[in-house]
Amino acid sequence: MPSSSTPTERQRRLGAELRKMRTAAEATTAYAAGLLGVDRTKISNMEVGVRPVAPERVRTLACNYACSDDRYVEALVGMAEQRERGWWEQYRGTLPSGMLDIAELEWNAVRIRTAQTVHLPGLLHTDAYARAVFGAVLPPLSRLEIELRVTHRMERQRVLDREHPVDYVGYVHEAALRMQFGGREVTREQLTYLCEATERRNIDLRVIPVERGAFPGAGHALLYAHGVVPQLDTVQLDSAHGPEFMHAEAQLAKYRAHLDWMEEAALGAPESRDFIHAVARQL
């Protein structure tokens, strides 16, 4: 199989899981190479996602690493089998790879939970609101670059509308509702759209009022993507230099605790919808 000098985050994750299985079994790269009849360098390349790995090789490695979790192994096999190009690939070479990795992460998740304190949830943006958000990027983006990002963001919403839509839970701080990206009219339109979106069965939007005071992870925009099995959960954080992806168990536990706190602190779904309507009426 051909190697790739720029693996996707999903390819890197598959490699990381293979490495995790090997180290848990206290096996060497030389042992793994002997199992597959390849050079040790190819094992290293597989484990960093540079070299694709065939599904049957995933099973061979898992069996000889004595991994007894069948659901986990089959989930890894599924990652190795995925060869169809996703819709996001049309943007490769024109948008930063991290943006494509987010789209791929969302598309393959079985459930998504997000937390927002300044911007409203990206998966629920109107095009005007998204355009205002990307227009505030430093250094400034060209008009063409802004429109590419807006179009990509709108396409990301397909994960909520496809034949088997992903379940989505978003926790939004009141401050984000009151930030007027694009001005009053754009913000009012965006808030109205949020209320309409919550009428869908797979979308649950919860508001955290300012009266709740301090909260963990303040300032972080957080996306928690639940994988086919818990071992494949992923956290994605926004940063000034691009998205960061985390999947160490300690990190996953930390951000699950953050989201669980928000679940307890947030208003219920009907109350949240009424709250958003109230903010929109004040604009």
BAKENU-851599 format. One record per residue (C-alpha): x, y, z. Coordinates in steps of 0.5 Angstrom, whole numbers, plus 2048, in hexadecimal, padded with zeros to 3 digits. Last residue first. Layout:
// BAKENU-851599
XYZ ...
***
This chain:
// BAKENU-851599
7C0855828 7BC85382F 7B884F82B 7BE84A829 7C084A831 7B9848832 7B884282D 7BF83F82F 7BC83F836 7B683C834 7BA836830 7BE835836 7B883483B 7B582F836 7BC82B836 7BD82C83D 7C2831840 7C9830841 7CD82F847 7CC827848 7CE826840 7D482B841 7D7827846 7D6821842 7DA82483C 7E0826841 7E081F844 7E081C83D 7E682183B 7EA81E841 7E881783F 7EA818838 7F181B83A 7F281683F 7F181083A 7F5813835 7F181582F 7F381D82D 7F2821826 7F4828826 7F182C821 7F583281E 7FA838820 7F683C824 7F3836827 7EC832827 7EC82B82B 7EA825828 7E981F82D 7E981882A 7E581182C 7E880B829 7E980782F 7E2808831 7DF80482B 7DC806824 7DF80D826 7DC81382A 7DF81A828 7E081F82D 7E082682A 7E382B82F 7E383382E 7E7835834 7E683B838 7E483983E 7E783183F 7E3830845 7DE835847 7DD83C84B 7D683F84C 7D083C84B 7CD84284B 7D0843844 7CA83E841 7CD83883E 7C8836838 7C782F835 7C682D82E 7C482682D 7C3824825 7C181D823 7BA81E824 7BA824820 7B682A823 7BD82C826 7BF82F81F 7B983481F 7BB837825 7C2837822 7C083A81C 7BC840820 7C3841823 7C784281D 7C184781A 7C284B820 7CA84B81F 7C984D818 7C585281A 7C8855820 7CF85581D 7D4850819 7D684D81F 7D2850825 7D484C82B 7CE84B82F 7CD84482E 7D484282F 7D4846836 7CE841838 7D283B838 7D1836833 7D182F834 7CF82B82E 7CD82382D 7CC820826 7CA819824 7CD81881E 7C8817818 7C6810814 7C481380E 7C881980E 7C581F811 7CA820817 7D081E814 7CE82280E 7D0828812 7D7828810 7D582A809 7D383180C 7DA831810 7DE830809 7DA835805 7DC83A80B 7E383880A 7E3839803 7E0840803 7E5842808 7EB840804 7E88437FE 7E784A802 7EE84A804 7EF84880B 7F184D810 7F784B815 7F484A819 7ED848818 7E784C819 7E484B812 7E3844814 7DE84581A 7DA84A815 7DA84580F 7D8840814 7D2844817 7D0846810 7D083E80E 7CC83C814 7D0838819 7CD83281C 7D382D81B 7D883381D 7D4834824 7D483B826 7DA83F827 7DC84182E 7DB83C833 7DA83682F 7DA82E832 7D982982D 7D682182E 7D681D828 7D3816827 7D4810822 7DB81481F 7DD812818 7DA818815 7DD81D81B 7E481A81B 7E481B813 7E1822813 7E7824819 7EC821815 7EA82580F 7EB82B813 7F2829815 7F482880E 7F482F80D 7EF831807 7F1831800 7F682B7FF 7F0826801 7E982A801 7E68247FC 7E981F802 7E3822806 7DE81E802 7E1817805 7E6813800 7E480C801 7E9807804 7E780680B 7E97FE80C 7EF800811 7EA804815 7E57FE815 7EB7FA817 7EC7FE81D 7E57FE81F 7E57F681E 7EB7F6823 7E77FA828 7E17F6828 7E57F0828 7E87F282F 7ED7EC830 7F47EF82D 7F97EA82E 7FE7EE82A 7FE7E8825 7F77E9824 7F77F0823 7FD7F081E 7F97EB81A 7F37EF81A 7F67F5818 7FA7F2813 7F37EF810 7F07F6810 7F67F980C 7FB7FE80F 7FC80580B 80380880C 80480F80F 7FF80D815 80580E81A 80480781C 804804815 80B808814 80E80581A 80B7FE817 80E7FF810 815801813 8157FA816 8157F780F 80F7F380D 80D7EB80E 8077ED812 8097E9818 8107EA818 80F7F2817 80B7F281E 8107EE821 8167F381F 8117F9821 8117F6828 80C7F382C 80A7F4833 8037F2832 8017F9835 8067FC830 8037F982A 7FC7FB82C 7FE80282D 802802826 7FC7FF822 7F8805826 7FD80A824 7FD80881C 7F580881C 7F580F81F 7FA81181A 7F680F814 7F0813818 7F4819818 7F6819811 7FC81780F 80181C80B 807818808 803812806 80580B804 8038077FF 800800800 
***
